[in-house]
Amino acid sequence: MRLMAVMAHPDDAEIWCGGTLILHAEKGDAVRICSLSYKGESVRGKEAQEGAKRMGCEVEFLGLKDTSIRDTDEAAEQLRRAIDSFRPDTIITHWFDDMHLDHEATFRVVRRALVCDFLVNSMDDFNAFPRIFCCDTYASLGLHGPFKPDRFVDVTHIWEKKKAAIKAHESQILSLYIDMIDRQCLSHGKAAGTKRAEGFFYLPLFGRPDDGAPLGD
């Protein structure tokens, strides 16, 4: 698998899907994080590089401004080039109903970039189009209701590694995020019949069927 997590901010991958990224990296899959905001030389960029290292992932930055991510042709073209260079078969990104404006905008940039890439590269083959999974959000609540995952990834045995990756982001409010995501993973774990899990749901963009390839296994 070639897995790309397209996130608004440098710590989002660790928080919302870090366990899943760790599992795939440990399997030997190619895993890359694309942070729409910040640059690698910034404080948060350096923290993201350390977090990615702890997860066994690559990370790149598009350098957009925090709190000002917008669904524009320019942002989508930047992301399209990043997607085209990595050619993921699976993408994890934010939920379209996320109440954080940067998160919602990131989903829209992903959609716009994939539409452009699809028209250029995948028109004759739906299976060449990546699978898209949306990740959880704050308190699992969106603008129009709760987040309802249809896919769970057991992160019980790598929970400490996920926490260690989050802790790389020393400039952030670590206790708040770790407590929040612990409660969410415990809740998803209960739904999945395990101790801790990350939750996602599959988004059939362009009607691309889910081929059933495992996420996290």
C-alpha positions in Angstrom: 0.0 0.0 0.0 1.0 3.6 -0.6 -0.7 5.6 2.1 -0.9 9.4 2.2 -2.4 11.5 5.1 -3.3 14.9 3.8 -3.8 17.1 6.9 -4.3 20.8 7.6 -1.7 21.2 10.4 1.6 19.5 11.4 0.1 17.6 14.3 -3.1 16.4 12.8 -1.8 13.2 11.3 -0.5 12.0 14.7 -3.7 13.0 16.5 -6.3 11.7 14.1 -4.7 8.8 12.3 -1.2 8.3 13.8 -1.8 4.7 14.9 -2.9 3.7 11.5 0.1 5.3 9.9 2.4 3.6 12.4 0.9 0.2 11.6 1.4 0.6 7.9 4.9 1.9 8.3 5.8 -1.1 10.4 4.4 -3.4 7.6 6.8 -1.7 5.2 4.2 0.2 3.3 5.1 3.6 1.9 3.6 6.3 4.2 3.7 10.0 3.6 2.1 12.9 5.5 1.3 16.1 3.6 0.7 19.1 5.9 -1.0 21.9 4.0 0.2 24.5 6.4 3.7 25.6 7.6 7.1 25.0 6.2 9.8 22.5 7.2 12.1 25.1 8.8 9.4 26.5 11.1 9.1 25.3 14.7 6.0 23.4 14.0 7.6 22.0 10.8 10.5 20.7 12.8 8.1 19.1 15.3 6.2 17.4 12.5 9.5 16.0 11.1 10.2 14.5 14.6 6.7 13.2 14.9 6.9 11.6 11.4 10.3 10.1 12.4 8.7 8.5 15.5 6.0 7.0 13.3 8.3 5.8 10.5 6.8 8.1 7.9 7.8 10.8 5.4 6.5 14.3 5.7 6.2 17.2 3.3 4.7 20.7 3.7 2.8 23.0 1.3 3.5 26.1 3.3 -0.1 27.5 3.4 -1.0 29.9 6.3 -2.4 28.4 9.5 -6.1 29.5 10.0 -6.2 30.7 6.4 -6.4 27.5 4.3 -8.8 28.0 1.5 -10.2 25.9 -1.3 -8.4 27.6 -4.2 -7.1 26.5 -7.6 -3.6 27.3 -6.4 -3.8 25.2 -3.3 -5.3 22.3 -5.2 -2.6 22.5 -7.8 0.1 22.3 -5.2 -1.5 19.3 -3.6 -2.2 17.7 -7.0 1.6 17.8 -7.7 2.3 16.3 -4.3 -0.2 13.5 -4.9 1.1 12.9 -8.4 4.6 12.6 -7.2 3.7 10.0 -4.5 0.9 8.2 -6.3 -1.0 6.9 -3.2 -3.5 4.2 -3.5 -5.1 5.3 -0.2 -5.6 8.8 1.2 -6.7 9.8 4.7 -7.9 13.3 5.2 -10.2 15.4 7.3 -14.0 15.0 7.4 -16.0 17.3 5.2 -18.3 18.2 8.1 -15.4 19.1 10.4 -16.2 22.4 12.3 -12.6 23.5 12.2 -12.5 25.7 9.1 -8.9 24.7 8.1 -9.9 21.0 8.4 -13.0 21.5 6.2 -11.1 23.5 3.7 -8.4 20.8 3.6 -11.0 18.2 2.6 -12.2 20.5 -0.2 -8.7 21.1 -1.4 -8.1 17.3 -1.5 -11.4 16.9 -3.5 -10.4 19.6 -5.9 -6.9 18.2 -6.4 -8.2 14.7 -6.9 -10.8 15.9 -9.5 -8.0 17.6 -11.4 -5.7 14.5 -11.1 -8.5 12.2 -12.1 -9.2 14.1 -15.2 -5.5 14.0 -16.2 -4.5 10.5 -15.1 -7.4 8.2 -14.2 -10.3 8.8 -16.5 -10.0 5.3 -18.0 -9.5 3.4 -14.7 -11.4 3.9 -11.5 -9.1 1.5 -9.7 -6.2 3.9 -10.4 -8.1 6.5 -8.3 -7.1 6.4 -4.6 -9.4 5.2 -1.9 -10.4 8.1 0.4 -11.0 7.8 4.1 -12.1 10.6 6.4 -10.8 10.8 9.9 -12.4 11.8 13.2 -12.6 15.3 14.7 -12.9 17.1 18.0 -15.4 15.3 20.2 -16.5 13.3 17.1 -19.0 16.1 16.3 -19.4 17.8 13.0 -21.5 20.8 11.9 -24.5 18.6 11.1 -24.1 15.7 13.5 -21.8 13.1 14.9 -18.9 11.4 13.1 -20.0 7.8 12.2 -17.1 5.6 11.3 -17.6 2.5 9.2 -14.0 1.3 9.5 -12.0 0.8 12.7 -8.2 0.2 13.1 -7.1 -1.5 16.3 -4.3 0.7 17.8 -4.2 -0.9 21.2 -0.7 -2.3 21.0 0.9 0.7 19.4 -0.9 3.3 21.6 2.3 4.4 23.4 4.0 4.9 20.0 1.1 7.1 18.9 1.3 9.1 22.1 5.1 9.5 21.7 4.5 10.9 18.2 1.9 13.4 19.5 4.4 14.5 22.2 6.9 15.5 19.5 4.7 18.6 19.0 6.0 20.4 22.1 4.6 23.8 21.2 1.0 22.5 21.4 -1.3 21.8 24.4 -0.2 18.1 24.7 -2.3 17.1 27.7 -5.5 18.4 26.1 -4.9 16.5 22.8 -3.7 13.3 24.4 -6.7 13.2 26.8 -9.1 13.9 24.0 -7.8 11.3 21.6 -7.5 8.7 24.4 -11.2 9.0 25.1 -12.0 8.9 21.4 -9.9 5.8 20.8 -11.4 4.1 23.8 -14.9 4.8 22.4 -14.0 3.6 19.0 -12.3 0.6 20.6 -15.5 -0.3 22.4 -17.4 -0.1 19.1 -14.8 -2.3 17.4 -14.6 -4.9 20.1 -11.0 -4.0 21.2 -9.4 -1.6 23.7 -8.5 1.3 21.5 -9.2 2.0 17.9 -9.1 4.8 15.3 -12.3 5.4 13.4 -12.7 6.3 9.7 -15.3 6.2 7.0 -14.9 5.4 3.4 -15.8 8.2 0.9 -16.7 6.8 -2.6 -15.4 9.9 -4.5 -16.3 9.6 -8.2 -18.2 6.4 -7.2 -14.8 4.6 -6.7 -15.8 1.3 -5.1 -14.0 0.2 -2.0 -11.9 -2.8 -3.0 -11.9 -4.1 0.5 -8.2 -3.8 1.0 -7.5 -3.6 4.7 -6.7 -0.3 6.5 -4.3 -0.8 9.3 -4.1 -4.6 9.0 
